Amino acid sequence: MSAASLGPGGRWAVTPEEVADSFGISVGWVREQVRRGRVPHLRFGRGKIRFLPEHVEALVSLATVAGPSVDLEASASASADLTSLGPTTGSIRAHRRRPHVPGDPQRF
């Protein structure tokens, strides 16, 4: 195993707490993905969960968001112009249906 694939501290298996810390997310979310069977993991006894580097990659791919109209090859070669990433019709409808905080201006 190469040094690049090692986890924090040079170890090859990391805890849910370390994964959550490195991505700035909650430990509960990481453990929920494990509980639902969405990501591979190692389990040693009750509550002893560890992730290998390839397990962390699976967790990242689970959380990666790409819309159906996103062409990853074209977006990699495109400039930093983000004007085409406006709201979708679905997000506008959902925004209009949500109750708003008093004083929150209607943007759409």
N, C-alpha and C positions, 0 to 999 in steps of 0.2 A: 504494500500500500504506500503510495507516495505521500510526501509531507503536505502536498496541496490538498489532499482529500481528507486530512485529519481535521477533527473538530477543534473547539477551543481548548487551549492548554496542550495541544499535541495528542489528544486522545482520539480514538476512532469511533467512539459512541458517546452521544451527548444526551442530556436529560431534557424533558419537556420545558423545564424552567430556562435552560440555556438557549434552547431554540426560540422560545418566546422573547427572551432578553435580546437576542441578536437581531430579531425582526421588529422589536418594539410592539409586540402584540401580547394579549393576555394568555396566561398559562391555561386558563379554562378553555379557551378556544382550541388550543393545541390538543389538550386532553379530550375535548369533545370530538375532534376529527378522528382521534384514535378510537374512542368509544364507538363511534358510528362505523368504523372499519373503512374509512376513506383513505387512509395512508398506511403504508407498511411500517412496521415497528418491531422492536424486540420487547418481550415481556418476561421479566424475571420475578416470579412470585407476585404477590398482591401489590399493585401500585408501582412496581419498579419497571418503568418504561424507559427505553433507550432508543435513540435514532442513529442509524448509520448515515454516512454522507448521501448515499443514494435515496434513503428515506426522506431526508431533508429536501432533496431535489423534488421528490414526489409531492411533498407538502407545498413547496413553492409553486409547482405546476398546478396544484389544486386551487391555489389562491390567485393565480395569474388570470387577469381579465383581458379578454380580447373580443371585441364585438364582431358580429358576423360580417360586417363590411370592411374590416381591417385587413389589409393585405400586408403581411409582415415583411415580405421582401421589398415591396415598394416603400413602406414606411421607414425601413432601415436606410434606404438610399435617398429619401426625401429630406428636404431642409427642415429647419426647426419651426416652420410655419404651422401653427396649431389651429388656425382659423377654421379648418374643416371639421374640427372635433366639437361642433356645437351640440346642443341638446337634441335628443331624438323625439319623435312625436309621442312615443310611449312615455318618455320621462316627463314631457310637458304635461300630458294628461294626468300622470300620477302626481305631479307637483300641484296641479289645480285641484285635485280631489283631497289632498292632505289638508288638515286643519292647520292654520298658520298661527304663529305667535302674534298677539296683538302688537301692532306697530310694524310688523314685518311687511315690507312692500311686496306687492305682487310683481314678479319680474317678467312673467310671460304673458 
